[in-house]
């Protein structure tokens, strides 16, 4: 809502002030208190919900329903996409959906299907599955950043479409790690892996290829 004062259309004298309330909502026998925003006239007391407030109230409800249904919330979808190193447009190519699907998922404007939710979780949990999805979508992953799951050891697939013989250099907890990648000449997809990498490791952009 705009920070500028708005005149009340009903009485024509008062000013609409933004207010916040709490509503108890129930979905599938699960109840929760959700914030509800609206405007109230300081003269006649009429309550009005502006379009942007209606949108935000709806998003909070959608996020609540996603959580109850066991689906990723918008915030969780965004965090997963960023952990996989994808832009929203790239995520659409890799996972499917409409042109602005991930924008809507992440803002909780719409709920992703159960199938989409499972595919996203699979990509986040299984690096080789994510690599195959990217390969099929022809999404170049030269600059992927992968943040690893907490409390796990991993095989981390480093992907590159470079045909260069130079090694790829990655930063691991501020220490440089050099990998010599084995390139598949047919697909042009270089893969290698490092096993038993500690949790919460962030791979930086490749500095070699």
C-alpha positions in Angstrom: 0.0 0.0 0.0 1.2 3.5 -0.8 2.6 5.5 2.1 0.6 8.5 1.0 -2.6 9.2 2.8 -5.8 8.1 1.1 -9.2 9.8 1.5 -12.1 7.7 2.6 -14.5 7.3 -0.3 -17.5 6.7 2.0 -17.5 9.8 4.2 -15.2 11.9 2.0 -13.6 13.4 5.2 -11.5 10.8 6.9 -8.1 9.3 6.0 -7.6 5.6 5.5 -5.0 4.2 7.9 -3.4 0.7 7.4 -4.2 -1.7 10.2 -3.2 -5.3 11.1 -5.4 -7.9 12.6 -5.2 -11.6 13.3 -7.7 -14.1 11.9 -7.9 -17.7 13.0 -8.2 -19.9 9.9 -8.8 -23.6 9.6 -7.7 -25.9 6.8 -8.0 -29.7 6.9 -8.6 -29.6 10.7 -5.5 -27.5 11.2 -6.0 -24.0 12.7 -3.6 -21.1 12.7 -3.6 -17.4 13.4 -2.7 -15.5 10.3 -2.0 -11.8 10.0 -4.6 -9.8 8.0 -4.0 -6.3 6.7 -6.7 -3.7 5.9 -7.4 0.0 6.0 -9.7 1.8 8.5 -11.1 5.3 8.2 -10.0 7.5 11.1 -13.4 9.4 10.9 -16.2 7.1 10.1 -14.5 3.8 11.0 -15.3 1.9 7.8 -12.9 -0.9 7.0 -11.6 -1.3 3.5 -9.2 -3.9 2.0 -7.0 -2.5 -0.8 -6.0 -4.7 -3.8 -2.4 -5.1 -2.6 -3.6 -6.0 0.9 -6.0 -8.6 -0.5 -3.1 -10.1 -2.5 -0.8 -10.3 0.6 -3.6 -11.8 2.7 -4.2 -14.4 0.1 -0.5 -15.2 -0.1 -0.3 -15.9 3.6 -3.3 -18.3 3.3 -1.7 -20.1 0.3 1.5 -20.6 2.2 -0.4 -22.0 5.2 -2.3 -24.4 2.9 1.0 -25.5 1.3 2.5 -26.3 4.7 -0.5 -28.3 5.8 -0.5 -30.2 2.5 3.2 -31.1 2.9 4.3 -29.0 0.0 7.2 -26.5 -0.2 6.2 -23.0 0.6 7.1 -20.1 -1.6 10.1 -19.3 0.5 11.3 -22.9 0.4 10.9 -23.1 -3.4 13.0 -19.9 -3.7 15.7 -21.2 -1.4 15.8 -24.6 -3.2 16.1 -22.8 -6.6 18.9 -20.6 -5.4 20.7 -23.5 -3.8 20.6 -25.3 -7.2 22.0 -22.1 -8.8 19.1 -21.5 -11.1 17.4 -18.3 -12.2 13.6 -18.4 -12.4 13.7 -18.7 -16.2 16.2 -21.5 -16.1 14.0 -23.3 -13.5 11.1 -23.2 -15.9 13.2 -24.9 -18.6 14.5 -27.5 -16.2 11.3 -28.4 -14.3 8.5 -27.1 -16.6 5.6 -24.8 -15.9 4.5 -21.6 -17.4 6.8 -18.6 -18.3 6.3 -17.1 -14.8 5.6 -20.3 -12.9 8.4 -20.0 -10.4 7.7 -16.3 -9.7 4.1 -17.4 -8.7 5.3 -20.4 -6.7 7.8 -18.3 -4.7 5.4 -15.5 -4.0 2.7 -18.0 -2.9 0.4 -16.7 -5.6 -0.3 -20.2 -6.8 0.3 -23.7 -5.4 2.6 -26.0 -7.3 1.3 -29.5 -8.1 2.3 -32.5 -6.0 4.3 -33.8 -9.0 6.2 -30.6 -9.4 6.9 -30.5 -5.7 8.3 -34.1 -5.8 10.5 -33.2 -8.8 11.9 -30.2 -7.0 12.7 -32.2 -3.9 14.3 -34.9 -6.1 16.6 -32.4 -7.8 17.6 -31.0 -4.4 18.4 -34.4 -3.0 20.0 -36.3 -5.9 22.7 -34.4 -7.8 22.8 -36.8 -10.7 19.1 -36.5 -11.2 19.4 -32.7 -11.3 22.3 -33.0 -13.7 20.2 -35.1 -16.1 17.3 -32.7 -15.9 19.7 -29.8 -16.8 21.2 -31.8 -19.6 17.8 -32.6 -21.1 16.7 -29.0 -20.9 20.0 -27.8 -22.4 20.6 -25.5 -19.5 24.2 -24.5 -19.3 25.4 -25.0 -15.7 28.9 -23.5 -16.0 28.2 -21.2 -13.1 26.2 -23.4 -10.7 26.5 -22.9 -7.0 25.4 -25.9 -5.0 24.9 -25.6 -1.2 24.9 -29.0 0.3 22.4 -30.5 2.6 23.1 -30.2 6.3 24.1 -33.3 8.3 25.0 -35.3 5.3 28.0 -36.4 3.3 27.7 -36.2 -0.4 28.9 -37.0 -3.8 29.0 -33.7 -5.5 28.8 -33.5 -9.3 30.6 -30.7 -10.9 29.2 -29.8 -14.3 30.7 -27.9 -17.2 30.1 -27.7 -20.9 33.7 -26.6 -21.5 35.9 -28.7 -23.7 39.0 -27.2 -22.3 41.8 -29.4 -20.9 42.4 -26.9 -18.1 41.4 -28.0 -14.6 38.4 -26.4 -12.9 39.2 -24.5 -9.7 36.6 -24.2 -6.9 36.7 -22.6 -3.6 36.0 -24.8 -0.6 35.7 -23.0 2.7 38.2 -20.3 1.5 40.6 -23.0 0.2 41.2 -23.5 -3.5 40.4 -27.1 -4.7 41.4 -28.0 -8.3 39.5 -30.8 -10.1 40.5 -32.4 -13.4 37.3 -33.2 -15.1 36.6 -36.2 -17.3 34.7 -34.9 -20.3 32.2 -36.9 -22.3 33.1 -35.9 -25.9 29.6 -36.7 -27.1 27.5 -34.6 -24.7 30.2 -32.1 -23.8 29.3 -32.6 -20.2 32.2 -32.8 -17.8 31.6 -34.6 -14.6 33.5 -35.6 -11.6 32.7 -35.8 -7.9 34.1 -35.3 -4.5 32.9 -37.7 -1.8 32.6 -37.0 1.9 32.4 -33.2 1.6 31.4 -31.6 4.9 27.9 -30.2 5.4 27.1 -26.6 4.6 29.7 -26.3 1.9 29.1 -23.7 -0.9 30.8 -24.2 -4.2 31.8 -20.9 -5.9 31.8 -20.2 -9.6 34.3 -22.2 -11.6 37.4 -20.1 -12.2 39.0 -22.5 -14.7 36.7 -23.1 -17.6 
